[in-house]
Amino acid sequence: MTNQKESNAIIEIEDLDFYYNQTKALKNVSLDINKNEVFAFIGPSGCGKTTLLRVLNRMNDLIPKTRVVGKVQIEGHDIYDPNVDVVQLRKSVGTVFQKPNPFPISIFDNVAYGPKAHGIKNKKELMEIVEESLRQAALWDEVKDRLNDSATGLSGGQQQRLCIARVMAVKPEIILMDEPTSALDPIATLKVEELINELKQNYTVVIVTHNMEQAARVSDKTALFLNGSIIETNETNQLFTNPKEQETEDYITGKFG
Ligand SMILES: Nc1ncnc2c1ncn2[C@@H]1O[C@H](COP(=O)(O)OP(=O)(O)OP(=O)(O)O)[C@@H](O)[C@H]1O
């Protein structure tokens, strides 16, 4: 087992076990993720990638009978401390889901939704946030003349970039992406991948992907999961070209998974 410890970490996970009722879905996971890094979780179906992603903004709290053992720190704070404000946590750790899930309201209102919920009422300020977020999501030029149209009229790829803009509008530190392109065609996928490359200038991105080529294209570091454990964490190009563990080599050469 190879786990990595570094000092510039924005996310620090130490000896984490995660249970769904009696089932242990994550076992003794330790991992550091650095600021402004794109970090990919790969591994076969059911190995715990999504579970770990959801640990990072306490989305698993919504599932009854789940239990976290161990330490998860973000920016030096234990996010499982009972005093943590979970709404604030989810503001600073946003999520983009597998299927684009815009609200059935206008493009503008989708992006303004989060800032409004966090108390911003000034129209000019909201307009600035909406424009900036849509620009950052590489969608502004495509939608600037139809901001009042329903978001459901956008293509799947545009909807996913809108969901990314929606997350960015509340100015998170970290963006979690759970298979963000699996419902998209290759061109829309490419656009989202290009966007991920841009995002790391301002954000830390953690991405779950089934697609090893995608991990290789977009991420700086990768962790391979098997059966709830991390087998290897490494620089992405090292992990794919010169894996340290036999199981990594077997996985990336398609011997299982
Ligand atoms: N809500 C849940 N209740 C009970 N068990 C769950 C729940 N969600 C996931 N699990 C179990 O936890 C384990 C890890 O699942 P998880 O979804 O994290 O894997 P994954 O690597 O993301 O898989 P995939 O690539 O198929 O999405 C699996 O055995 C799964 O069946």
PDBQT file of the ligand as one rigid body, heavy atoms in Angstrom, charges set to zero:
ROOT
HETATM    1  N1  LIG A 301     -26.500   4.193  -0.088  1.00  0.00    +0.000 N 
HETATM    2  C1  LIG A 301     -25.823   3.048   0.063  1.00  0.00    +0.000 A 
HETATM    3  N2  LIG A 301     -26.249   2.114   0.939  1.00  0.00    +0.000 NA
HETATM    4  C2  LIG A 301     -25.578   0.955   1.122  1.00  0.00    +0.000 A 
HETATM    5  N3  LIG A 301     -24.449   0.621   0.450  1.00  0.00    +0.000 NA
HETATM    6  C3  LIG A 301     -23.987   1.511  -0.432  1.00  0.00    +0.000 A 
HETATM    7  C4  LIG A 301     -24.647   2.768  -0.679  1.00  0.00    +0.000 A 
HETATM    8  N4  LIG A 301     -23.941   3.433  -1.633  1.00  0.00    +0.000 NA
HETATM    9  C5  LIG A 301     -22.899   2.636  -1.958  1.00  0.00    +0.000 A 
HETATM   10  N5  LIG A 301     -22.922   1.487  -1.245  1.00  0.00    +0.000 N 
HETATM   11  C6  LIG A 301     -21.942   0.390  -1.318  1.00  0.00    +0.000 C 
HETATM   12  O1  LIG A 301     -20.659   0.875  -0.986  1.00  0.00    +0.000 OA
HETATM   13  C7  LIG A 301     -19.669   0.338  -1.845  1.00  0.00    +0.000 C 
HETATM   14  C8  LIG A 301     -18.932   1.467  -2.557  1.00  0.00    +0.000 C 
HETATM   15  O2  LIG A 301     -19.824   2.137  -3.439  1.00  0.00    +0.000 OA
HETATM   16  P1  LIG A 301     -19.435   3.436  -4.253  1.00  0.00    +0.000 P 
HETATM   17  O3  LIG A 301     -20.679   3.934  -4.911  1.00  0.00    +0.000 OA
HETATM   18  O4  LIG A 301     -18.695   4.354  -3.387  1.00  0.00    +0.000 OA
HETATM   19  O5  LIG A 301     -18.444   2.820  -5.331  1.00  0.00    +0.000 OA
HETATM   20  P2  LIG A 301     -17.876   3.448  -6.663  1.00  0.00    +0.000 P 
HETATM   21  O6  LIG A 301     -16.461   3.047  -6.735  1.00  0.00    +0.000 OA
HETATM   22  O7  LIG A 301     -18.194   4.894  -6.715  1.00  0.00    +0.000 OA
HETATM   23  O8  LIG A 301     -18.730   2.667  -7.748  1.00  0.00    +0.000 OA
HETATM   24  P3  LIG A 301     -19.241   3.120  -9.195  1.00  0.00    +0.000 P 
HETATM   25  O9  LIG A 301     -18.019   3.350  -9.993  1.00  0.00    +0.000 OA
HETATM   26  O10 LIG A 301     -20.040   1.943  -9.652  1.00  0.00    +0.000 OA
HETATM   27  O11 LIG A 301     -20.081   4.359  -8.993  1.00  0.00    +0.000 OA
HETATM   28  C9  LIG A 301     -20.385  -0.602  -2.798  1.00  0.00    +0.000 C 
HETATM   29  O12 LIG A 301     -20.292  -1.904  -2.282  1.00  0.00    +0.000 OA
HETATM   30  C10 LIG A 301     -21.818  -0.114  -2.750  1.00  0.00    +0.000 C 
HETATM   31  O13 LIG A 301     -22.719  -1.166  -2.991  1.00  0.00    +0.000 OA
ENDROOT
TORSDOF 0
